[in-house]
């Protein structure tokens, strides 16, 4: 019931605009939050404290828009004044790597193929002539060791920094290298943060053109720690087309917007499947939802990737398809996305 009421409230508010940003008060607005409890609504809007005078009557406008909703008992409107993090202040960042571009690969939920995308984008960027590193920051479910075909223990150099393992000339670091494959990582927040800092600052990465960070799903401590403490160039959001995945992807986008990290684009993964028997396209998880969402959120759409059997086999065997079979159709799609990223930073 609360979700239905929240949706109805967004529908009523979408015709209102933030007096400063001119963004509509809809679900894509990163500054707007609505909490429903016992048919009572708490509406929170983050504003610039220097512009608070321009919001003097806006609370009344919001309440008037909702006054005829029979299922809504009361409305409380709160304006908060959070200061945005300045990404240009590199010296204040705790995590530092000598990389020209540091890109976080994120998703709002698990199971959308984020790690597969990270590994194959890294391979595509490598084939294009870049120096690449992958940081597997998914503490609880590291996949990069398997997908890159590496399982050794990293050694420390004379500076007591870990030397990343190398596969296909791509430098890799993962918690999966430090614990057993079948060993569950049962850590609380502070231990997770310490592990991430160690894999970031405690590794001899050398010079890189790109460091790709495979984030864990969601918008928790690990994501916020890396976003706030590292000089991220930007982030790429991975989602499947269906509505339930897009809801969570939107949360990821809003999180990065709130901490001042640029969204480089969004990718529709598992967009379709071409049957090897009938050669017809099957849109198993619906289709086109991510592209439509990118338009609503004013985020670049980087492309759509199909479900591909050879891609899955390559991931299981530790052979990224952009290296093992660069002329395949699925590899070509990764090269197209890599080219878009390369052009962005030239």
Protein Blocks (a to p, Z undefined) as FASTA:
>chain_A
ZZmmmmmmmmmmmmpccfklopacdfklmkbccddeehiacddddddfklmmmmmmmmmm
mmmmmmmpmklmbdcddddddddddfklmmlpmbdcddfbdcddddfbehiommmmmmmm
mmmmmmnopacddddfblklcfklmmnopabdcdddfkopacdddeehiacddfklmpcf
klccdddfklmmmmmmmmmmmpcebjafbdcddddedjdfklmmmmmmpccfbdcddddf
bfklmmmmmmmmmmmmmnopacfbdcdehkbccdfklopacdfkoghklmmmmmmnopac
fbdcdddfklmmmmmnopafklmmmmbmklmmmmmmmmmmmmmmZZ
